[in-house]
Amino acid sequence: MLLIATSTAAEDDWVTYTSANLARRMLISHDSLFVVTSGGVLITEPDLMSQGKILTNLDGLGTTDLTDIIQDAQGQKWIAADGRLLKFSPNATEQFLFQDNENNLIRLQCLADDGNYVWVGYPAGVVLFNKAQDGGLIQDSYQMFGSLPASPSVSDVLIVGDSIWLATSAGLAVADKSDPRLLKLSSSWKSFNVISNPELGSATVRRLAWFKNQLLAATSSGLFRLDRLATDTVFTELAFNPTSNFTDLRIERDTLFTFSSDGLGVMVDSTAIPLSVSGLPSAAATGAGNGAHFWVGSTNSGIYRSDTQGVYSRYEFTGMPDNDVVDVAISEKNHVNVAFSRKPMAEMVDDQWVSQSYSVGSFATRLFAGQSGTRWAGTFGAGMWKIGNGTPQRFDTTGTTLRGNNDPGGKNYIVITGIAGDGPHLFVSCFRAYDGNPIAFARLDQVDSRSGWGAFGTVNGITDTFIVDLDYGGGYLAAATDANGLYLYFVGPDPFDISDDTCHYLNHANSGLRSDIVRVVKFAPDSSLWVGTNYGLSHYDRGIDRFVDVNLPAGIGPDITDIDFDSRGVLWVSARNGIARFDQSSGAFRTIHAISSGLVSDDVRSLTVNRNSGDLWVGTSAGVSELRFPVTSLTESIDSVWAFPNPFVISSSADSLSVNYAFPGTVSIFDVSGALVDEFPVRAGWHGTNRAGKPVASGVYLFVIQNATGQVGRGKFLLVRQ
């Protein structure tokens, strides 16, 4: 196990959007409530329901996936996180990365203070962290605990005098910690599990508490008290619903609160007495109180606070509805919309997230921003929804050509895997369409009429109904299959007129596609086709009717999750291990990973370039990241171009000058005498060198942009070399 002290630093301008609805643990300290969540740290006032603040990876945390928070005897707060132990301060948090021998981040699960040490539970044991030596370091790690299987997952650590107790996935363990070196020996530990103590009913121990000189253990099947008898040690189940699945135990002001699938309770004379949960839509998973109010994290439903009557109300200031993002769509009016796997889409309105109300079926699949502010949301099993002004409108088999599958009862179980448009028309792919027509299309001005719908399928040459993605560009549809390559279908200006239609089936055997397992298809601004597969990235060369492979940089892919382009043709590609920017003119890649940037997670599901600004929106399993670029808007008028930054101050070789033109073209740099200094593509940028690669002097320079049609734009800027 490796430990690296680090701090977050990123040159790019990132913004993180997350949800604090999934609370892991809570702490009240100095009149502030601290909630560690799957979306960062929420800090607010416990007596009020006013808006607090959510600290994320960009606020020094390095991640938003947090699991536990404690406060030591000196008042210092420590947070367990994914891959990090955080010495937390709202203004200056210090990170300690926990990595295995292969540099994979280790997820930390629980913390316990022990003077100069912090005990850290993780999925394969427990770590002793020395917070006093050399600014903080790992002193040792332990994986063997008596008769328990090696390397169990540790979900809680309890320190009682010289004893250390561990709640694990395989049972309970205890040892004398006076000499931590002896803890490496499994014989130093006494363990309890369902074999030695079948009364426990479950090997999974979730939480521990020392209350009124008694050890309490919360398991997945009940709440137990450890009783040491003269001849044996037994566990006595406390009076509570015997089917309760406990998630937390918290001692607040000499009162033990229990959290389980059956509700919230307090311990009175070894009996768990239920408390009022009026207002809570689901079970309370964790909580904290200050005497006047009690705050709880409700399972999958957000954060709630009790009033003086014990009735709970939802705390509304938790950011996005969820963190598990499947897609992002941005309308022509610059409205940002986000689809979540298990919840309806939300739109950002005045820096607040406003949720829609509709069924996502088993989960959401796609999001498409059409004209006039209309959004189209695809689902797994609940068809497609039109979202605009008013109540969302559902589209299924009734009055459309959308189709479900041939499974029993599946004909109206419509799985939408792709949505695209050409302006007046909408194209939608339906996975395993029962009638053999997996691609439905409609005239947007007649979408409410059956006569406004048509379909492509077997009779048109699209013989595989296992369509997993769809895109439109330059009169063509590209339809990806899950295991048999893709179709390139020419629809022309009117999809209802099939007289000029052609269909080409492309796969590994006939056109050199890298893999027939296709994940995503995307047309570039010049209508060239790009394909992401489980084995990498390719683009289709229509001149030779073959695919050309693009080798991805190390650390990206090979399984591609999404592709998008900005208006100048710069390609962005994502995988479950980060994103990359590809400059086609130079063939150069730039990789972006969460550990070294402001990206919220490497588990990337979607990429969306804002055509209005050029900013990149990244949907991940941990929320949304926005990568902002220094130009606020791109212009389509070559007469209105300008260079930025201006003045162009060069302090390192990384500094770059760009222009705000929205389309491909060539930029020529001249000095004031009219001599050509350098040339570069619009999408690339200039680093202050001449054609020989040597730095140029400070001064005024002129630039000329020429686009593909020969139109010319001009401007000037000041270069200052430091």
Summary of the structure (lengths in Angstrom):
residues: 722
radius of gyration: 29.4
end to end distance: 43.1
largest distance: 99.6
contacts: 2506
relative contact order: 0.07
helix: 5%
strand: 50%
